[in-house]
Amino acid sequence: MRKQLLLVAASLALWTGRAEAQDVAERGRVHGTPLPPAAREQLARDPNAYEFERALKSELVEVRAARARLRARGMNPQLLPARQAAAQGVAVQGTYRVPVFTLLYANSGAEPYASSELQKKLYTGPSSTLTLTQLYTEMSRGLVTLTGTVHDWIRVSQNDVVYEGSDNGLKAGLLGPLLKEVLDQADKTVDFRQFDADGDGYVDFVGFVHPEKGGECGPTSTNRNVWSHRWTYAGATGGKEAYYQTNDGVRISDYVIQPAYNCDGTSTVDIGVFGHEFGHAFGLPDLYSTSSANDGVGVWGLMGSGNYNQSTSPAHMEAWSKVELGWMPVTTLSRSTSGVRIDPAETTGAAVRIDIPPAAGSSTPSGEYFLLENRQRIGSDRYLRASGLLIWHVDSIQIANTRRANNVQNTTARKGLDLEEADGRADLDRVAARGDDGDPFPGSSGNRSFSATTNPNSNSNKGYSSGVSITGITETVGGPVTLNLEIGSGGTVLTYWGDVNNDGYISTVDVDLLMREAIGRPSGAASLPRGDVDGDGRIDSRDVLILQSYIDGVDVSRYRVGKPTTAAGAASAQRAPVRTEPVRAPANLIPGARP
């Protein structure tokens, strides 16, 4: 119980003190519809308005805690493939069920369509378009199953205008009676306990679908329909009730309300917005500018405007979000490497991370890195503007400082997550640019290089050269991207205890070389002294055992294995990455001594 309370408390602290409008305003901006005055006033009074309170944020909090434990053992959790990440608890995983209640007003006509139609479109299929379940199974590589039940239409007692008012239902207190009436009827037959995946005593969140198109579709002069949004039951009731208490012992706080129809007023609502909302439920921030300063990651990420790329088949989350949730492994390259191969992010591909070193004369980590991913028109990404290599410039300090206020992207000159657009036009620095076929490498511009002298360049956000040069970027459409990486004097190349073959990784190849030396069959490895991982001045079977244990994830942090060999490197606290190789050393090198 204490652990659960701590996780809940941490998740509640994940986003507080908002100063910006987020999705409720973005949906209007997409359709050219201004946010109703009551909503602007509500946000001025309460920057946390139109946000989830808890949802599934504790899942990501727990994952972060598990990652911290692994790092304390000298392991890099980002190197783990999805299934291994799940086994170690460093990935969001499991089955999450969300109930959806379709509602009719007293003055509504017949049901817009059978609730079973929406059930198929969101969850179970068969559907002519991608389901929400399929989208998250695809993005998480099978770790997450989103499912739920779309319940039959429930008719409420009042006409639509009673709940909508003059501000599209966004004024605090307007929707409370509507939600309560629907939940009162549903509570007679629905067991809400099945919808509390994280066990915090609250339904993770509830979906409502009203029978019209959304108020965000406009025009404001005639369309008073409920504006799509997420919020809390307390917000909907104007603070009169903190939560809805079900008959099953669990409470309801967070909800999402969406229209039955797209803005054309005839086609069934698509999954794009639902997909974006689930990302928020897991604790991800918006990756567009919530102050309308720029377009953030554009259509290249579900948490940007990728849900509008093609609403029936939204764009995947970009690499940073997938890595954050533990759904995509990362290979960190710290030295020049030719022929780097990156497989498609939509299938089995890992992201490639290249850290930007500290400024000259400083030992303070920059907090910046490049994150490379190969995006192809596969699965839900089939409608991407183009395919190829995306180079993300990640500023982890900026993200940490702005995430809680949901303004990660609001400073155009220093976004938390900036796409290095291959054509050099920086279109995403403008509002409503969204992204185009010139953004990936090589893309429509044919750009195959990224360095200190190209446009865009590989400099740090602080203006100094990162020393990173990427050349020979080649794409096989539908397949891998290959490139050559050179890390020059701008970077600090670290060497690690245990990296016997000097390839930048600790792997079973190093174990094999070290074992040969230990049994009197010299390997000739140039960096053999780094094999003295216990620091006793000699190479023996104990070093072999420690090295293999480090690879296997055993806590050997009391030894120097995996630590930088230089004092300057040690200041960065960076650990050597592990790479799994087909070569395996014997496990019983010291009988009875293996942890």
Secondary structure, 3 states (H helix, E strand, C coil): CHHHHHHHHHHHCCCCCCCCCCHHHHHHHHHCCCCCHHHHHHHHHCCCCCCCCCCCHHHHHHHHHHHHHHHHCCCCHHHCCHHHHHHCCCCCCEEEECCEEEEECCCCCCCCCCHHHHHHHHHHCCCCCCCHHHHHHHHCCCCEEEECCEEEEEECCCCHHHHHCCCCCCCCCCCHHHHHHHHHHHCCCCCHHHHCCCCCCECCCEEEEEEEECHHHCCCCCCCCCCCEEEEHHHHCCCCCCCEECCCCCEECEEEEEEEECCCCCCECCCHHHHHHHHHHCCCCCCCCCCCCCCCCHHHCCCCCHHHCCCCCCCCCCHHHHHHHCCCCEEECCCCEEEEEECECCCCCCEEEEECCCCCCCCCCCCEEEEEEEECCCHHHHHCCCCEEEEEEEEHHHHHHHCCCCCCCCCHHHCCEEECCCCCCCHHHCCCCCCCCCCCECCCCCCCCEECCCCCECCCCCCCCCCEEEEEEEECCCCCEEEEEEECCCCCCCCECCCCCCCCCEEHHHHHHHHHHHCCCCCCCCCHHHHCCCCCCCCCHHHHHHHHHHHHCCCCCCCCCCCECCHHHHCCCCCCCEECCCCCCCCCCCCCCCC
